[in-house]
Amino acid sequence: MKVVNLPERKDYRELLNLSSSIKEHQESMERLISTYWKILNQASTLTAEYQFALQRYAKKVGIKNVPKELMEFAWILLDPDTGEIVYIKTEPASDPFSV
């Protein structure tokens, strides 16, 4: 007859503790992911609003009079009279998470 060694009670408690810890981490990750997407959506909305505001500003002051520092977040600018593209952001994004 073979004797089967049963796990000790402390092994069971350790597994329960680890299981609980894993669950807490998973829940934290889910909250982080949800928050990440909310922030990304807000940033996208702000960037689009900025693009439209910059386009209106460029129409008022003239494309050539738009200060360079205002172009940092610009994607593209069109000449309001001709519809011609006068600026497209071509430099590589420094932030790996930029869209």
Contacts in CASP RR format, 6 or more apart in sequence:
PFRMAT RR
TARGET T0000
AUTHOR 0000-0000-0000
METHOD contacts of the structure
MODEL  1
MKVVNLPERKDYRELLNLSSSIKEHQESMERLISTYWKILNQASTLTAEY
QFALQRYAKKVGIKNVPKELMEFAWILLDPDTGEIVYIKTEPASDPFSV
40 99 0 8 1.000
43 99 0 8 1.000
44 99 0 8 1.000
47 73 0 8 1.000
47 75 0 8 1.000
47 99 0 8 1.000
50 73 0 8 1.000
50 74 0 8 1.000
51 73 0 8 1.000
51 74 0 8 1.000
51 75 0 8 1.000
51 76 0 8 1.000
54 66 0 8 1.000
54 70 0 8 1.000
54 71 0 8 1.000
54 73 0 8 1.000
54 74 0 8 1.000
54 77 0 8 1.000
55 77 0 8 1.000
55 78 0 8 1.000
55 80 0 8 1.000
57 66 0 8 1.000
57 70 0 8 1.000
58 66 0 8 1.000
58 77 0 8 1.000
58 80 0 8 1.000
59 80 0 8 1.000
63 77 0 8 1.000
63 79 0 8 1.000
63 86 0 8 1.000
63 87 0 8 1.000
66 77 0 8 1.000
71 87 0 8 1.000
71 89 0 8 1.000
74 87 0 8 1.000
74 89 0 8 1.000
75 88 0 8 1.000
75 89 0 8 1.000
76 85 0 8 1.000
76 87 0 8 1.000
76 88 0 8 1.000
76 89 0 8 1.000
77 85 0 8 1.000
77 86 0 8 1.000
77 87 0 8 1.000
78 84 0 8 1.000
78 85 0 8 1.000
78 86 0 8 1.000
79 85 0 8 1.000
79 86 0 8 1.000
END
